[in-house]
Amino acid sequence: MPAEIAEPVTDDFVSAVTGWGRTAPTAAARLVRPRSYEETARAVRDCGTRGGIPRGLGRAYERAADLDDLMARLTTSDHAYRYSAAWIDLLARGSSLGRSVLTRGNHTPLAELPARSRRRPLVFRPTRLPGAPSYVPEGLLRRKTAELFNELRYRGVPRRRTGELRRVPAFFHPLDGVPHWNRLYGRGGCVRYQFAVGHGQEEVLSRIVRRIVRRGCPSFLAVLKRLGAGDPGWLSFPVAGWTLALDIPTGPAGLGSFLDELDQDVAAARGRVTLAKDSRLRPELPAAMYPRLEEFRALRAELDPRAVFVSDLSRRLSI
């Protein structure tokens, strides 16, 4: 498995140290660059319980006809893949509601790489496409243009394709290859909205998707995934279940109140909105979404009694 390993260490040989992390303190890490397959295998075995971060993934595509089809595919066969994510069309209606392109992948062993790639398996060469222009006409991402994009996205993928090899950047963060892609939303920008609900709350997820579709939000970037259990962090976002993330242009009237209603649906299902992307959640809701919030507040009061370390989000939500 060609890999660049992030290895936990306790000595002074540290090339990168993360700080508090997303929800809890994180460990120091050392980057290890194996020069052979044997060194790679040894690094993977010795990197501890938190594992390593490899490069190079085999990718599989599937088209799902609707939301029920997508959720069934993820539920029945997700165990066969290390990574799974589905782009979902939030403008399709009727029998195509929730139609999706499911992308899944596993790390590729060195022996399965093409001969040219095996000679330099650790080369990191992300693709860069032409950037978005500095000026984008207001209203470019209207419903009709988003519908056209979504149709091309869905039809442009075979019903099923497996065995395609992709580098890590193209698999995990393809938008990073398009400089200034956010300019496509115009000067008003977009609202990033992501929530999670647990297993057994599939009807809540379906209802929220139907509400978004009925409203006609011109979103061309929406992703549905299954989540495992969260980590021990006090404000850990994942719950064992489902998460939907989408970007919505800020133009539509009443968008704020509409998202407030979705927040209520999520909280009633004992789900949560991610704080990492939030810019508009009401301050009374985090306590219903994050059951360990009071523990976090108590710890913060103990470690930072004068509230030296604050952010706009912590002020708005009193966390």
N, C-alpha and C positions, 0 to 999 in steps of 0.2 A: 504494500500500500504506500504509494508515494505520499510523503507528508512533511509538513513543517509543524513540529510539535511544540505546544505550549506546555511546559513542564513545571509543576509546583516546586519551589526550592526554599531552602531555609538559610542558605549561605549568602555571601555578599556579591556573588556573581549574578547580578540582576540587570537585565537590559530593558525591562519595562515593568512598571508597577502601576496597577490600577488602584483607584482610591476606594470610595465608599461603594461603588457599583450601583446597580439599579435599585436594589432593595436591601442589601446587607453588605457588611465588609467583605472585601475580596482578597485573595491571596496574591503574593508576588508571583511573577511568571518569568521563565527564561526561555528564549527561543533557541531551539535545537534544529540545525539544518543537516540532516543525514546525508552522507555522500555515497551510500550504497543501500541496496535492499536490506542487507543484514543489519546495518546501523538503524535503518528505519524501523524494522521489526523490533529491535532491542529497545528503541526509544518508545515505541507504542506500548510494549510490555511494561516498561519501567516508569511510565508517566503518572501512575497513581490512579485513584478512583475517579478523578474528574476527567480523565481521558486526554486526547490530543485533538488537534485540528488539522485534518489532511486536505490535500488538494487533488482535484480531478474526480468528477462524478459521472457515472453512467446515468443517462436520463431516459425516462419513458413518458410519452404523452398519451392521454386518453381524452376523448370528448364525452361529456356527460350530457344527456338529453335534457335534464331538468334537475331541480334541487334534490328531489327524492332519489334520483338515480345517483347523483354525486355523493350524497351522504351514505347511501348503501355501499358504493364502491370504497369509500374511505373506511367504513366500518368493517367490511369483510376482508379487505386485503391490505390495509395500511401496515400491518405487522411485517410485511415482506420488504418494506422500504425504510431506510433511515430517515428520509426527508420526503414530505408530501405537502403540496400547496396547490390550491385551485383558484385560477382567475374565474370570476363569476360575473355574468352579464346581468346587471341590475336594471336593465331597460327592457329585456325580453318579457313578454306577457303570455298569458294563456298556457297552452301545453308546453311552451318552452321556458316558463318562468324558472329562473335560476340555472339556466343552461351554463355549462362551465367547460373550461379546459384544465384538466388535472395533470399536473407535472410532478413526477416522483423520481427519486434517484437514490443510488447507493454509491459509496466510495469505490473507485475502480482499482483493482490490484495492479501492480506494476506489470505483471505478465500480460495483461489484457490491453495495455496501451499500445498504440501504433509504434513501430520500430523507431521512428524519428523522435517521438515523445519520450520513449524509454531512455534515450541518451541523456536528456535533460529534463527529468520528470518534475523538478521543483521550480522551473522557470515560471515567474509570475508576470503574465503579460495581458492585462485587462484590455479589452477592446474599447476604443473611444469613437463614438459616432459624431457627426456634425452636431453642434449645439443648437439649442433653440435660439431664434433671433432675439435681439435685445428689445424689439418692439413687437408685440402681438396684439392684433386688433381686439378690442373688448368684445366679449360675447362670442369668441371663436368656438368655445366649447359649449355650444347650445345642444339641446336634445338631439337634433337631427345629425349634427356632426358626431356626437357621442354614439348614436345608434349606428352610424356608418362604420365608425372605428370598431365597435363591438362585433358587428357582423363580419367584418374582415378578419378580426382576431379569431373568432370562432370557426369560420369556414377555412381559414388559412392553415389549420392544423389537421392532420389526418385523424380519422376516427380512433386509430390506435397506432402507436409507433414505439418501439423499444430499442435499446442498445445504442442510443446516440450518446456520444461523449461530449461533455461540456466542462470548461474550466470553472473553477469556483466563482469568479466574479459574474460570469454569464448565468450561472445557476442561482446564486443566492441574491444578488443585487444588480439585476440587469439595467435598472434605471440609472445607476451610477455611470454607465457607459454613454449616457446622453447628457452632456453638460447643460446646466440651467434648464432642465426639463420642466421645472415648476413655472417657468415663464409662460407655458402654454395656458395657464389658468388666467392670464391677464393680470392687471394691476391689483385687482381685488383679492387674488390668491385663492386659497381653498381652506376648508376645514378638514382636518384629519380626525376620523372617528373610528375607534376600535373598541369592541366589547367582547366579553366571553361569558358563556353560560355553560352549566355543567351537563353531563350526561343525564338523560331523562327530561331535558328541557328543549328537545328538538322542535316541539310545536311552537315554543316561544321564538326560537330562531326563525322558523318558517314564517311566523306572523310578522316579525320585524322585516324580513326580506320582502314580503308582500306589501307592507306599508311603504317601504322605500320605492318599490316598483310603481305603486299607485301614485306616489307623489311625483314621479318622473324626474328625480334628481339626475342631471347629466353626468353621471360618474362613469369613467372608463377605466378606473383603477380600483378594483375591489378584489379582495383575496379571502378565501375561506380555508381554515385549517382545523385539524383536530389538535387538541392540547393534552399533554400529560399533566400530572399533578404539579403544583407550584413548589418552589423551594421554601426553606424555612424563613425567608425574609418576611418582615412584618407587613410590608406593602407589596408582596409578590403578586403579580397580576394573573398568572395562569391558574386555571382550574381544570380538572380532568373533564374535558368536554369539547366545546367548539368555540372558535373565535372568528369574527368577521371584521375586516379592516377595509375602510374605503376613504377616498378623497372626494369631497363635494365642493364644487365651485361656490363662492360666497354670494353669488348673485340672487338666487331665488328668494322671494319675499317669504317671511315667516320661517326661515330655516332654523333659527335659534329655538323657537317654541316647538318645532317639530322634533329636534334632537332632544329637547327636554322631555318630551313624551316618550321617546325611545329610552332615555335614561331611566324613567320610571318603570317601564316594562322590564328592563334588564335588572334593576334593583329588586323588583317584585319576584323575579325568578332566582334570586340570590346569586346573580351574576355580578359583573363589574366592568367598568369602563377603565381602560388603561390610563394611568396618570402620566406615562411617558410622552403621550401625544396630546394630552388634554389642554384645552385653552378656554373652556366654557362651562365645565361641570359646576352645578350649584353646590354651595358649601355644606348643605345638610345631607347630601347623598353619600359621600365617601364612607361614613360610619355604617351605612346599610350594605355597602359593597365590600368593605375590607374589615373583616371581623377582628383583626388584631390592631386596628388603628389606635385604640386607646393605649395599648402596650407601647406602640411607637411613640405616641405623644409623651408618655411617662418617661421613656428612655431619653427622648430629646430634651425634656425638661431637666433631667438629671445631668446630662452631659453638656448641655448648652443653656444654662438657666437664664442667661441674658439675651438669648435669641440672636447671637452674632451671625450664625449661618442661616440665612433666610433666602427665599426666592419668591418671585411673583406668584408661583403656584402655591407655595406654602402659606403665603399671606391670604390668598383668595380662598383656600380651602381649610385654613387653620390647622395645618398638619405640621 
